[in-house]
Amino acid sequence: MVVYGILDLSGLLPQISVKQDELENLDGGGALDTSLATHTASVQTRRLNVHHTAFNPGPGVTAPEDSLYPTNPFLNGDSPDLRSIQKISQASATVKNSLQRKRPTNSTGFQKEWLPSNLPSSETLNVIDFPRESDVLSALDLEITESAVAILLSNLASSKWSAVQVTTSFYKRAIVAQQLTNCLTEIFVKRALARAKELDEHLAKTGKVVGVLHGLPISLKDQISIKGIESTMGSYISWIGKVADKNSVLVDILESLGAVPFVKTNLPQTLMWIETFNHIFGRTTNPNNRSLTSGGSSGGEGALIALKGSPLGVGTDIGGSIRIPAGFCGVYGFRPSYNRIPFAGSANSLDGQDSVVSVLGPLSNTLDGLQIFFKAVLSEEPWKKDPLVIRKRWSNEEYNLIDHGNGKKLCFAIMWDNGIVAPHPPIRRGLQMTKDALLAAGHQVIDWKPYKQKEILANVVAICCSAATEEFKSVMAPDEPLVMSMKLIPEEGDMPGCRSPDSGVSAFELWKLHKKKRDLRQEHAKYWEDTVGQTGTGRPVDAIISPIAPHTALPHGQQKHGQYTMTLNMLDYPSLVIPVSKVDQALDVKQPRVEFYTPEDRKIYELYDPAMCENAPIGIQVTGRTMEEEAVLAMSAIVDEALKGAKSKL
């Protein structure tokens, strides 16, 4: 989620400030060291905790032959994140020693043969197809890792492929993905292969699968707890060495269904950002164009799945953290309503803020993977294990769109922009392609006029930021630097979006924010219901189609905007991301503009450069009403098929 540097909300947000002495305490204080020498001895020695571990070099440092960490050429002297790296060189011995503990210690279970010897140079930006060219994956490995989730499960159940075979193939591809994008935090080969072997033995002995996800490798965002596995939540130096003493509820459910958790993935410091960079594991890049961000906060998942290093991953979303990486990396991602998927036992930022809450959701290379995950988890009655989960079983009737004319002729509404920041040309082209495809498929498409977007955005930001500074300070090491690109104006030492204790809201003010949220949700529900007179179907709009962000993935350190996803979190609307196309310089020409909604709109417009964003994926999000997960999955499949049908005719 984005809480920093969103835009000028013209007085709708309460005053936000942080005292300079508090900022210096949180951000390390002192002048920046312009040399990377000391950084080489600290941050660049962070390691990938594989329980057989590996060394992680940083920019300008040569990796040993068996390193799982790529060098990172995507930092430069103008980067705010480089200033963060320099700042860590001045951290205390305690912080540096903690980082040193993430160095390599042993190498059990990991096979050096899984490391490609023919990695592309750093000048090669598009590496999405490199796994097929690497010298690591066999023809069978490629067949396995490029199969849809449904095919994998069918072949596992029939014993065509063993769980050990499938898990090993995905390990090999995941490690290639790690070399290309730095997407992983934890790898636990011996544990996962032992689990896969148990599943194979069970199937051979009984002739039955353990569950509907039997043998399926699943990647997990670092904050999702696995017993016995270290979790820094990918970002907090103070959490180095912290090992989970039990599984999260979701991991228990996935294992009971026969799944094989096999890696954990990278995320940003504090979770609360739409890029993926932290002081422990570094930056995750976008495999479609490594000069661009993979998004955040589930950016490790987005990059890994885009490279087919995992068939199915689980991320979290409090303001777009599943949907933005899915859209930026060109995969499918699903943000369900609050409390349909169990969150209990997973680590979190803003823990205790229960008004706009984080949810768990799946990412996959195919839409069927999202549906399989969601239906499978609900089959285990998660409300019995997490009391916050709504007691609502999977509904085939809702999936068959009984409340939406059985899906025969749907009415979609397109929100072309939110009236605050207009989308870049590739985003508008993606929306137009979707409209044309749906019309060709016989559906109705109307325009959606945005409703009170500034007020909704102001409300969600104010709630999430009501005590963010205090929360971050309570978790971070005393002189652990805040990642500088998370600040709107790093030079000023400001921390927009966070309040100091002295300027924070009172309990009464927070109550008023909650009441405002409730009122806005009620108003928006009525606004949607009143579209019945515009659709021609006798029903209100079935689903809204909108941008995920006003832009595709941008260069590292440039992300500032999460409005198009955050507002849906406040409204608690389930939303699913579908990849549509990629940036094409010939098609996505920058058009002149003389009028702008806001100063932020002008800034976002000026950022666009089609050459800079070449090959960046273009995605859309399909949104339904609260608790309509089954319908959103089904309607998204209709949109996806319409797009594929239109492309097949080109």
Secondary structure, DSSP 8 states (H G I E B T S, - for coil): ---SS----TT-S------HHHHHHHH--S-----SHHHHTTGGG-EEB-SS-EE---TT----TT----------TT-HHHHHHHHHTTS-HHHHHHHHTTS----SS--GGGS-SS---TT----TTHHHHSSS--HHHHHHHTS-HHHHHHHHHTTSS-HHHHHHHHHHHHHHHHHHH--EEEE-HHHHHHHHHHHHHHHHHHSS-SSTTTT-EEEEETTS--TTSB--TTT-GGGTT-B-SS--HHHHHHHHTT-EEEEEE---TTS-SSS-EETTTEE-EETTEEEEE--SSSHHHHHHHHTTS-SEEEEEESSSTTHHHHHHHT-EEEE--TTSS--TT---SSTT--SS--EEEEEESSHHHHHHHHHHHHHT-GGGT-TTS------HHHHTTTTTGGGSS-EEEE----SSS---HHHHHHHHHHHHHHHHTT-EEEE----SHHHHHHHHHHHHTTTHHHHHHHHS-TT----GGGSSSGGGT--TT---GGGS--HHHHHHHHHHHHHHHHHHHHHHHTTHHHHSSSSS-SEEEEESSSSS--BTT-----HHHHHHHHHT--EEEEEEEE--TTTS--------SSHHHHHHHHH--TTTTTT-EEEEEEE--TT-HHHHHHHHHHHHHHHHHHHHT-
